[in-house]
Amino acid sequence: MSTFTQLYIHIVFRVKNPQNVLPKEPRTKVYKYMTGIIKNLGHNPIIINGMPDHCHILVGLKPDKTIADLVKEVKRSSTNYVNENKLIYGKFSWQEGYGAFSYSRSQLDTLINYIKNQETHHKKKTFRDEYIEILDKFGVEYDLKWIDV
């Protein structure tokens, strides 16, 4: 019997230094670069978007690779890309850690619209509030000291 899977993962992570964020134009380049990384790792990038201080990725995950390895490579490679191409002033890096949340096929349209409309969404809500809301929605236990780093 062949193996068939349908695994949709929403990944969220933040920049390390709030002074070294990604303005809109470099951010678009970084998201395209991330798309290539994800494809090269054998996964299906569905949508990538965010704000200057954080990133949302929706990916169709291949089951033979771990989420941790995917996120590690996306963050490592995109950090190098930003710094090597001097897309911002100063040294860029992503914060350690990430959130990863699974969704069903029936939830994708809503999630895609949510990720697509980050600028509108963040007129009303900070990243911190958004992240806590996601954690609460999924019943994830957390300590605020790790969110406010």
Phi, psi and omega in degrees: 000140176281163178259129178235133180222161174213094186237111180251123184236130175260119183248136180228132172210166191235156174290152183285313185250117182297346177276343182244068181265173182257107174298168189305309184296309177297327181299318178300317178297318181296319180295322176296319178297316178300320178303315178297319178299312183298316178298316180297334177275359175092007180262172179249104177286123183264311176204142174228129178198172179173207181232176180305332186255358179200168185225141173243133177231130171250123186228142167273110189273134172280137187287347182272003179234151181269154175298318181301316179294320178298309182296317180303314182289320178298315181292316181297309184293318181290327175298312178299318180300313180298313184288317181294328181264005178048052182284343175221166172279140180088181183267127181261144169198158175271150177292151175295152177085172181189168170249142177222127188225136183267145180228155176269164180304322182291343180265353189296316182301316179296316180294317179300315177297321178298313180292319181298326186258038181300319182298316178294315181301318185276005169288337184250341190218138177282165176302315181304310180297319178299313183295316178298320178298318178295313179301315179296318180302322182267002178069030180273126176284141182209161175245126183302336180298333179273342178273325184271016180289000000 
